[in-house]
Amino acid sequence: MLHIALATVAEVDVLVSWNFKHFVRLDKIRSFNAVNLEQGYQPLTIHSPREVIDHGSEE
């Protein structure tokens, strides 16, 4: 959970992780963000690397 806390406090744009068991799951992301909002922090965007990799531009 240290990754989530540090990303929240640092106000990162996106946390990218392969950790599908603990981080990259909709139910977990909703729980993290509920706590963040309750504590006065911004919601955290969490994606897998596949969701953020640019595979080149189409011309």
mmCIF file of the N, C-alpha and C atoms, coordinates in Angstrom:
data_MODEL
# 
_entry.id   MODEL 
# 
loop_
_atom_site.group_PDB 
_atom_site.id 
_atom_site.type_symbol 
_atom_site.label_atom_id 
_atom_site.label_alt_id 
_atom_site.label_comp_id 
_atom_site.label_asym_id 
_atom_site.label_entity_id 
_atom_site.label_seq_id 
_atom_site.pdbx_PDB_ins_code 
_atom_site.Cartn_x 
_atom_site.Cartn_y 
_atom_site.Cartn_z 
_atom_site.occupancy 
_atom_site.B_iso_or_equiv 
_atom_site.pdbx_formal_charge 
_atom_site.auth_seq_id 
_atom_site.auth_comp_id 
_atom_site.auth_asym_id 
_atom_site.auth_atom_id 
_atom_site.pdbx_PDB_model_num 
ATOM 1   N N  . MET A 1 1  ? 0.799   -1.195 0.000   1.00 0.00 ? 1  MET A N  1 
ATOM 2   C CA . MET A 1 1  ? 0.000   0.000  0.000   1.00 0.00 ? 1  MET A CA 1 
ATOM 3   C C  . MET A 1 1  ? 0.850   1.271  0.000   1.00 0.00 ? 1  MET A C  1 
ATOM 4   N N  . LEU A 1 2  ? 2.135   1.121  0.276   1.00 0.00 ? 2  LEU A N  1 
ATOM 5   C CA . LEU A 1 2  ? 3.015   2.287  0.267   1.00 0.00 ? 2  LEU A CA 1 
ATOM 6   C C  . LEU A 1 2  ? 3.012   2.955  -1.108  1.00 0.00 ? 2  LEU A C  1 
ATOM 7   N N  . HIS A 1 3  ? 2.951   2.152  -2.173  1.00 0.00 ? 3  HIS A N  1 
ATOM 8   C CA . HIS A 1 3  ? 2.918   2.703  -3.534  1.00 0.00 ? 3  HIS A CA 1 
ATOM 9   C C  . HIS A 1 3  ? 1.711   3.623  -3.704  1.00 0.00 ? 3  HIS A C  1 
ATOM 10  N N  . ILE A 1 4  ? 0.572   3.186  -3.225  1.00 0.00 ? 4  ILE A N  1 
ATOM 11  C CA . ILE A 1 4  ? -0.660  3.962  -3.359  1.00 0.00 ? 4  ILE A CA 1 
ATOM 12  C C  . ILE A 1 4  ? -0.560  5.253  -2.555  1.00 0.00 ? 4  ILE A C  1 
ATOM 13  N N  . ALA A 1 5  ? -0.082  5.149  -1.331  1.00 0.00 ? 5  ALA A N  1 
ATOM 14  C CA . ALA A 1 5  ? 0.038   6.330  -0.472  1.00 0.00 ? 5  ALA A CA 1 
ATOM 15  C C  . ALA A 1 5  ? 1.005   7.357  -1.062  1.00 0.00 ? 5  ALA A C  1 
ATOM 16  N N  . LEU A 1 6  ? 2.156   6.901  -1.527  1.00 0.00 ? 6  LEU A N  1 
ATOM 17  C CA . LEU A 1 6  ? 3.140   7.822  -2.095  1.00 0.00 ? 6  LEU A CA 1 
ATOM 18  C C  . LEU A 1 6  ? 2.621   8.472  -3.377  1.00 0.00 ? 6  LEU A C  1 
ATOM 19  N N  . ALA A 1 7  ? 1.970   7.700  -4.220  1.00 0.00 ? 7  ALA A N  1 
ATOM 20  C CA . ALA A 1 7  ? 1.411   8.253  -5.457  1.00 0.00 ? 7  ALA A CA 1 
ATOM 21  C C  . ALA A 1 7  ? 0.323   9.277  -5.152  1.00 0.00 ? 7  ALA A C  1 
ATOM 22  N N  . THR A 1 8  ? -0.472  9.020  -4.137  1.00 0.00 ? 8  THR A N  1 
ATOM 23  C CA . THR A 1 8  ? -1.530  9.943  -3.748  1.00 0.00 ? 8  THR A CA 1 
ATOM 24  C C  . THR A 1 8  ? -0.949  11.256 -3.245  1.00 0.00 ? 8  THR A C  1 
ATOM 25  N N  . VAL A 1 9  ? -0.023  11.187 -2.307  1.00 0.00 ? 9  VAL A N  1 
ATOM 26  C CA . VAL A 1 9  ? 0.566   12.389 -1.711  1.00 0.00 ? 9  VAL A CA 1 
ATOM 27  C C  . VAL A 1 9  ? 1.367   13.183 -2.758  1.00 0.00 ? 9  VAL A C  1 
ATOM 28  N N  . ALA A 1 10 ? 2.023   12.470 -3.679  1.00 0.00 ? 10 ALA A N  1 
ATOM 29  C CA . ALA A 1 10 ? 2.816   13.128 -4.719  1.00 0.00 ? 10 ALA A CA 1 
ATOM 30  C C  . ALA A 1 10 ? 1.950   13.667 -5.859  1.00 0.00 ? 10 ALA A C  1 
ATOM 31  N N  . GLU A 1 11 ? 0.664   13.356 -5.824  1.00 0.00 ? 11 GLU A N  1 
ATOM 32  C CA . GLU A 1 11 ? -0.288  13.802 -6.846  1.00 0.00 ? 11 GLU A CA 1 
ATOM 33  C C  . GLU A 1 11 ? 0.154   13.415 -8.255  1.00 0.00 ? 11 GLU A C  1 
ATOM 34  N N  . VAL A 1 12 ? 0.563   12.150 -8.417  1.00 0.00 ? 12 VAL A N  1 
ATOM 35  C CA . VAL A 1 12 ? 0.964   11.673 -9.737  1.00 0.00 ? 12 VAL A CA 1 
ATOM 36  C C  . VAL A 1 12 ? -0.244  11.655 -10.674 1.00 0.00 ? 12 VAL A C  1 
ATOM 37  N N  . ASP A 1 13 ? 0.033   11.790 -11.973 1.00 0.00 ? 13 ASP A N  1 
ATOM 38  C CA . ASP A 1 13 ? -1.060  11.769 -12.954 1.00 0.00 ? 13 ASP A CA 1 
ATOM 39  C C  . ASP A 1 13 ? -1.644  10.369 -13.098 1.00 0.00 ? 13 ASP A C  1 
ATOM 40  N N  . VAL A 1 14 ? -0.752  9.369  -13.188 1.00 0.00 ? 14 VAL A N  1 
ATOM 41  C CA . VAL A 1 14 ? -1.189  7.985  -13.368 1.00 0.00 ? 14 VAL A CA 1 
ATOM 42  C C  . VAL A 1 14 ? -0.202  7.058  -12.668 1.00 0.00 ? 14 VAL A C  1 
ATOM 43  N N  . LEU A 1 15 ? -0.715  6.102  -11.934 1.00 0.00 ? 15 LEU A N  1 
ATOM 44  C CA . LEU A 1 15 ? 0.117   5.041  -11.367 1.00 0.00 ? 15 LEU A CA 1 
ATOM 45  C C  . LEU A 1 15 ? -0.030  3.837  -12.296 1.00 0.00 ? 15 LEU A C  1 
ATOM 46  N N  . VAL A 1 16 ? 1.097   3.350  -12.817 1.00 0.00 ? 16 VAL A N  1 
ATOM 47  C CA . VAL A 1 16 ? 1.085   2.218  -13.741 1.00 0.00 ? 16 VAL A CA 1 
ATOM 48  C C  . VAL A 1 16 ? 1.648   1.006  -13.017 1.00 0.00 ? 16 VAL A C  1 
ATOM 49  N N  . SER A 1 17 ? 0.917   -0.104 -13.078 1.00 0.00 ? 17 SER A N  1 
ATOM 50  C CA . SER A 1 17 ? 1.329   -1.285 -12.328 1.00 0.00 ? 17 SER A CA 1 
ATOM 51  C C  . SER A 1 17 ? 0.891   -2.562 -13.033 1.00 0.00 ? 17 SER A C  1 
ATOM 52  N N  . TRP A 1 18 ? 1.707   -3.608 -12.877 1.00 0.00 ? 18 TRP A N  1 
ATOM 53  C CA . TRP A 1 18 ? 1.331   -4.952 -13.325 1.00 0.00 ? 18 TRP A CA 1 
ATOM 54  C C  . TRP A 1 18 ? 0.632   -5.717 -12.203 1.00 0.00 ? 18 TRP A C  1 
ATOM 55  N N  . ASN A 1 19 ? 0.498   -5.131 -11.033 1.00 0.00 ? 19 ASN A N  1 
ATOM 56  C CA . ASN A 1 19 ? -0.043  -5.817 -9.874  1.00 0.00 ? 19 ASN A CA 1 
ATOM 57  C C  . ASN A 1 19 ? -1.573  -5.883 -9.947  1.00 0.00 ? 19 ASN A C  1 
ATOM 58  N N  . PHE A 1 20 ? -2.079  -6.843 -10.715 1.00 0.00 ? 20 PHE A N  1 
ATOM 59  C CA . PHE A 1 20 ? -3.514  -6.991 -10.902 1.00 0.00 ? 20 PHE A CA 1 
ATOM 60  C C  . PHE A 1 20 ? -4.203  -7.545 -9.660  1.00 0.00 ? 20 PHE A C  1 
ATOM 61  N N  . LYS A 1 21 ? -3.465  -8.225 -8.820  1.00 0.00 ? 21 LYS A N  1 
ATOM 62  C CA . LYS A 1 21 ? -4.065  -8.808 -7.620  1.00 0.00 ? 21 LYS A CA 1 
ATOM 63  C C  . LYS A 1 21 ? -4.421  -7.739 -6.584  1.00 0.00 ? 21 LYS A C  1 
ATOM 64  N N  . HIS A 1 22 ? -3.560  -6.727 -6.441  1.00 0.00 ? 22 HIS A N  1 
ATOM 65  C CA . HIS A 1 22 ? -3.768  -5.756 -5.377  1.00 0.00 ? 22 HIS A CA 1 
ATOM 66  C C  . HIS A 1 22 ? -4.085  -4.338 -5.832  1.00 0.00 ? 22 HIS A C  1 
ATOM 67  N N  . PHE A 1 23 ? -3.678  -3.944 -7.045  1.00 0.00 ? 23 PHE A N  1 
ATOM 68  C CA . PHE A 1 23 ? -3.838  -2.540 -7.439  1.00 0.00 ? 23 PHE A CA 1 
ATOM 69  C C  . PHE A 1 23 ? -4.738  -2.324 -8.641  1.00 0.00 ? 23 PHE A C  1 
ATOM 70  N N  . VAL A 1 24 ? -4.492  -3.021 -9.727  1.00 0.00 ? 24 VAL A N  1 
ATOM 71  C CA . VAL A 1 24 ? -5.176  -2.746 -10.988 1.00 0.00 ? 24 VAL A CA 1 
ATOM 72  C C  . VAL A 1 24 ? -6.474  -3.558 -11.061 1.00 0.00 ? 24 VAL A C  1 
ATOM 73  N N  . ARG A 1 25 ? -7.378  -3.226 -10.163 1.00 0.00 ? 25 ARG A N  1 
ATOM 74  C CA . ARG A 1 25 ? -8.706  -3.852 -10.093 1.00 0.00 ? 25 ARG A CA 1 
ATOM 75  C C  . ARG A 1 25 ? -9.704  -2.759 -9.753  1.00 0.00 ? 25 ARG A C  1 
ATOM 76  N N  . LEU A 1 26 ? -10.801 -2.734 -10.465 1.00 0.00 ? 26 LEU A N  1 
ATOM 77  C CA . LEU A 1 26 ? -11.781 -1.665 -10.286 1.00 0.00 ? 26 LEU A CA 1 
ATOM 78  C C  . LEU A 1 26 ? -12.261 -1.558 -8.842  1.00 0.00 ? 26 LEU A C  1 
ATOM 79  N N  . ASP A 1 27 ? -12.521 -2.684 -8.185  1.00 0.00 ? 27 ASP A N  1 
ATOM 80  C CA . ASP A 1 27 ? -12.993 -2.619 -6.803  1.00 0.00 ? 27 ASP A CA 1 
ATOM 81  C C  . ASP A 1 27 ? -11.938 -2.013 -5.875  1.00 0.00 ? 27 ASP A C  1 
ATOM 82  N N  . LYS A 1 28 ? -10.674 -2.351 -6.096  1.00 0.00 ? 28 LYS A N  1 
ATOM 83  C CA . LYS A 1 28 ? -9.590  -1.792 -5.274  1.00 0.00 ? 28 LYS A CA 1 
ATOM 84  C C  . LYS A 1 28 ? -9.411  -0.303 -5.558  1.00 0.00 ? 28 LYS A C  1 
ATOM 85  N N  . ILE A 1 29 ? -9.432  0.071  -6.842  1.00 0.00 ? 29 ILE A N  1 
ATOM 86  C CA . ILE A 1 29 ? -9.270  1.476  -7.217  1.00 0.00 ? 29 ILE A CA 1 
ATOM 87  C C  . ILE A 1 29 ? -10.372 2.316  -6.590  1.00 0.00 ? 29 ILE A C  1 
ATOM 88  N N  . ARG A 1 30 ? -11.586 1.826  -6.609  1.00 0.00 ? 30 ARG A N  1 
ATOM 89  C CA . ARG A 1 30 ? -12.702 2.555  -5.986  1.00 0.00 ? 30 ARG A CA 1 
ATOM 90  C C  . ARG A 1 30 ? -12.491 2.708  -4.478  1.00 0.00 ? 30 ARG A C  1 
ATOM 91  N N  . SER A 1 31 ? -11.982 1.668  -3.839  1.00 0.00 ? 31 SER A N  1 
ATOM 92  C CA . SER A 1 31 ? -11.706 1.736  -2.399  1.00 0.00 ? 31 SER A CA 1 
ATOM 93  C C  . SER A 1 31 ? -10.600 2.741  -2.092  1.00 0.00 ? 31 SER A C  1 
ATOM 94  N N  . PHE A 1 32 ? -9.513  2.694  -2.875  1.00 0.00 ? 32 PHE A N  1 
ATOM 95  C CA . PHE A 1 32 ? -8.421  3.653  -2.678  1.00 0.00 ? 32 PHE A CA 1 
ATOM 96  C C  . PHE A 1 32 ? -8.931  5.073  -2.814  1.00 0.00 ? 32 PHE A C  1 
ATOM 97  N N  . ASN A 1 33 ? -9.729  5.310  -3.847  1.00 0.00 ? 33 ASN A N  1 
ATOM 98  C CA . ASN A 1 33 ? -10.202 6.664  -4.107  1.00 0.00 ? 33 ASN A CA 1 
ATOM 99  C C  . ASN A 1 33 ? -11.237 7.135  -3.086  1.00 0.00 ? 33 ASN A C  1 
ATOM 100 N N  . ALA A 1 34 ? -12.002 6.225  -2.539  1.00 0.00 ? 34 ALA A N  1 
ATOM 101 C CA . ALA A 1 34 ? -12.939 6.598  -1.475  1.00 0.00 ? 34 ALA A CA 1 
ATOM 102 C C  . ALA A 1 34 ? -12.167 7.119  -0.265  1.00 0.00 ? 34 ALA A C  1 
ATOM 103 N N  . VAL A 1 35 ? -11.089 6.431  0.084   1.00 0.00 ? 35 VAL A N  1 
ATOM 104 C CA . VAL A 1 35 ? -10.244 6.875  1.201   1.00 0.00 ? 35 VAL A CA 1 
ATOM 105 C C  . VAL A 1 35 ? -9.570  8.201  0.855   1.00 0.00 ? 35 VAL A C  1 
ATOM 106 N N  . ASN A 1 36 ? -9.040  8.307  -0.367  1.00 0.00 ? 36 ASN A N  1 
ATOM 107 C CA . ASN A 1 36 ? -8.390  9.553  -0.775  1.00 0.00 ? 36 ASN A CA 1 
ATOM 108 C C  . ASN A 1 36 ? -9.334  10.739 -0.642  1.00 0.00 ? 36 ASN A C  1 
ATOM 109 N N  . LEU A 1 37 ? -10.535 10.609 -1.155  1.00 0.00 ? 37 LEU A N  1 
ATOM 110 C CA . LEU A 1 37 ? -11.503 11.705 -1.089  1.00 0.00 ? 37 LEU A CA 1 
ATOM 111 C C  . LEU A 1 37 ? -11.894 12.018 0.347   1.00 0.00 ? 37 LEU A C  1 
ATOM 112 N N  . GLU A 1 38 ? -12.071 10.985 1.143   1.00 0.00 ? 38 GLU A N  1 
ATOM 113 C CA . GLU A 1 38 ? -12.417 11.161 2.560   1.00 0.00 ? 38 GLU A CA 1 
ATOM 114 C C  . GLU A 1 38 ? -11.322 11.922 3.307   1.00 0.00 ? 38 GLU A C  1 
ATOM 115 N N  . GLN A 1 39 ? -10.083 11.714 2.909   1.00 0.00 ? 39 GLN A N  1 
ATOM 116 C CA . GLN A 1 39 ? -8.940  12.352 3.568   1.00 0.00 ? 39 GLN A CA 1 
ATOM 117 C C  . GLN A 1 39 ? -8.530  13.672 2.903   1.00 0.00 ? 39 GLN A C  1 
ATOM 118 N N  . GLY A 1 40 ? -9.276  14.094 1.889   1.00 0.00 ? 40 GLY A N  1 
ATOM 119 C CA . GLY A 1 40 ? -8.999  15.374 1.245   1.00 0.00 ? 40 GLY A CA 1 
ATOM 120 C C  . GLY A 1 40 ? -8.008  15.317 0.096   1.00 0.00 ? 40 GLY A C  1 
ATOM 121 N N  . TYR A 1 41 ? -7.707  14.124 -0.404  1.00 0.00 ? 41 TYR A N  1 
ATOM 122 C CA . TYR A 1 41 ? -6.796  13.973 -1.538  1.00 0.00 ? 41 TYR A CA 1 
ATOM 123 C C  . TYR A 1 41 ? -7.592  13.768 -2.828  1.00 0.00 ? 41 TYR A C  1 
ATOM 124 N N  . GLN A 1 42 ? -6.912  13.952 -3.947  1.00 0.00 ? 42 GLN A N  1 
ATOM 125 C CA . GLN A 1 42 ? -7.524  13.738 -5.254  1.00 0.00 ? 42 GLN A CA 1 
ATOM 126 C C  . GLN A 1 42 ? -7.603  12.239 -5.550  1.00 0.00 ? 42 GLN A C  1 
ATOM 127 N N  . PRO A 1 43 ? -8.556  11.839 -6.383  1.00 0.00 ? 43 PRO A N  1 
ATOM 128 C CA . PRO A 1 43 ? -8.607  10.439 -6.810  1.00 0.00 ? 43 PRO A CA 1 
ATOM 129 C C  . PRO A 1 43 ? -7.340  10.076 -7.569  1.00 0.00 ? 43 PRO A C  1 
ATOM 130 N N  . LEU A 1 44 ? -6.970  8.826  -7.498  1.00 0.00 ? 44 LEU A N  1 
ATOM 131 C CA . LEU A 1 44 ? -5.773  8.319  -8.155  1.00 0.00 ? 44 LEU A CA 1 
ATOM 132 C C  . LEU A 1 44 ? -6.186  7.489  -9.365  1.00 0.00 ? 44 LEU A C  1 
ATOM 133 N N  . THR A 1 45 ? -5.538  7.738  -10.485 1.00 0.00 ? 45 THR A N  1 
ATOM 134 C CA . THR A 1 45 ? -5.788  6.958  -11.693 1.00 0.00 ? 45 THR A CA 1 
ATOM 135 C C  . THR A 1 45 ? -4.763  5.828  -11.744 1.00 0.00 ? 45 THR A C  1 
ATOM 136 N N  . ILE A 1 46 ? -5.250  4.589  -11.851 1.00 0.00 ? 46 ILE A N  1 
ATOM 137 C CA . ILE A 1 46 ? -4.367  3.420  -11.879 1.00 0.00 ? 46 ILE A CA 1 
ATOM 138 C C  . ILE A 1 46 ? -4.666  2.622  -13.140 1.00 0.00 ? 46 ILE A C  1 
ATOM 139 N N  . HIS A 1 47 ? -3.609  2.336  -13.918 1.00 0.00 ? 47 HIS A N  1 
ATOM 140 C CA . HIS A 1 47 ? -3.753  1.575  -15.156 1.00 0.00 ? 47 HIS A CA 1 
ATOM 141 C C  . HIS A 1 47 ? -2.655  0.526  -15.262 1.00 0.00 ? 47 HIS A C  1 
ATOM 142 N N  . SER A 1 48 ? -2.894  -0.450 -16.115 1.00 0.00 ? 48 SER A N  1 
ATOM 143 C CA . SER A 1 48 ? -1.849  -1.415 -16.448 1.00 0.00 ? 48 SER A CA 1 
ATOM 144 C C  . SER A 1 48 ? -0.967  -0.805 -17.538 1.00 0.00 ? 48 SER A C  1 
ATOM 145 N N  . PRO A 1 49 ? 0.256   -1.298 -17.700 1.00 0.00 ? 49 PRO A N  1 
ATOM 146 C CA . PRO A 1 49 ? 1.117   -0.780 -18.763 1.00 0.00 ? 49 PRO A CA 1 
ATOM 147 C C  . PRO A 1 49 ? 0.483   -0.884 -20.150 1.00 0.00 ? 49 PRO A C  1 
ATOM 148 N N  . ARG A 1 50 ? -0.265  -1.918 -20.384 1.00 0.00 ? 50 ARG A N  1 
ATOM 149 C CA . ARG A 1 50 ? -0.916  -2.083 -21.692 1.00 0.00 ? 50 ARG A CA 1 
ATOM 150 C C  . ARG A 1 50 ? -1.884  -0.954 -22.003 1.00 0.00 ? 50 ARG A C  1 
ATOM 151 N N  . GLU A 1 51 ? -2.441  -0.349 -20.975 1.00 0.00 ? 51 GLU A N  1 
ATOM 152 C CA . GLU A 1 51 ? -3.394  0.736  -21.188 1.00 0.00 ? 51 GLU A CA 1 
ATOM 153 C C  . GLU A 1 51 ? -2.726  2.066  -21.491 1.00 0.00 ? 51 GLU A C  1 
ATOM 154 N N  . VAL A 1 52 ? -1.439  2.189  -21.203 1.00 0.00 ? 52 VAL A N  1 
ATOM 155 C CA . VAL A 1 52 ? -0.778  3.479  -21.386 1.00 0.00 ? 52 VAL A CA 1 
ATOM 156 C C  . VAL A 1 52 ? 0.345   3.465  -22.424 1.00 0.00 ? 52 VAL A C  1 
ATOM 157 N N  . ILE A 1 53 ? 0.674   2.311  -22.959 1.00 0.00 ? 53 ILE A N  1 
ATOM 158 C CA . ILE A 1 53 ? 1.742   2.227  -23.955 1.00 0.00 ? 53 ILE A CA 1 
ATOM 159 C C  . ILE A 1 53 ? 1.251   2.759  -25.283 1.00 0.00 ? 53 ILE A C  1 
ATOM 160 N N  . ASP A 1 54 ? 2.071   3.622  -25.895 1.00 0.00 ? 54 ASP A N  1 
ATOM 161 C CA . ASP A 1 54 ? 1.778   4.148  -27.219 1.00 0.00 ? 54 ASP A CA 1 
ATOM 162 C C  . ASP A 1 54 ? 2.403   3.214  -28.234 1.00 0.00 ? 54 ASP A C  1 
ATOM 163 N N  . HIS A 1 55 ? 1.594   2.624  -29.079 1.00 0.00 ? 55 HIS A N  1 
ATOM 164 C CA . HIS A 1 55 ? 2.085   1.671  -30.069 1.00 0.00 ? 55 HIS A CA 1 
ATOM 165 C C  . HIS A 1 55 ? 2.410   2.341  -31.398 1.00 0.00 ? 55 HIS A C  1 
ATOM 166 N N  . GLY A 1 56 ? 2.648   3.626  -31.361 1.00 0.00 ? 56 GLY A N  1 
ATOM 167 C CA . GLY A 1 56 ? 2.975   4.353  -32.589 1.00 0.00 ? 56 GLY A CA 1 
ATOM 168 C C  . GLY A 1 56 ? 1.762   5.092  -33.113 1.00 0.00 ? 56 GLY A C  1 
ATOM 169 N N  . SER A 1 57 ? 2.023   6.088  -33.899 1.00 0.00 ? 57 SER A N  1 
ATOM 170 C CA . SER A 1 57 ? 0.923   6.876  -34.444 1.00 0.00 ? 57 SER A CA 1 
ATOM 171 C C  . SER A 1 57 ? 0.485   6.306  -35.787 1.00 0.00 ? 57 SER A C  1 
ATOM 172 N N  . GLU A 1 58 ? -0.769  6.446  -36.045 1.00 0.00 ? 58 GLU A N  1 
ATOM 173 C CA . GLU A 1 58 ? -1.314  6.014  -37.324 1.00 0.00 ? 58 GLU A CA 1 
ATOM 174 C C  . GLU A 1 58 ? -1.307  7.198  -38.268 1.00 0.00 ? 58 GLU A C  1 
ATOM 175 N N  . GLU A 1 59 ? -0.763  6.999  -39.438 1.00 0.00 ? 59 GLU A N  1 
ATOM 176 C CA . GLU A 1 59 ? -0.704  8.093  -40.411 1.00 0.00 ? 59 GLU A CA 1 
ATOM 177 C C  . GLU A 1 59 ? -1.515  7.755  -41.623 1.00 0.00 ? 59 GLU A C  1 
# 
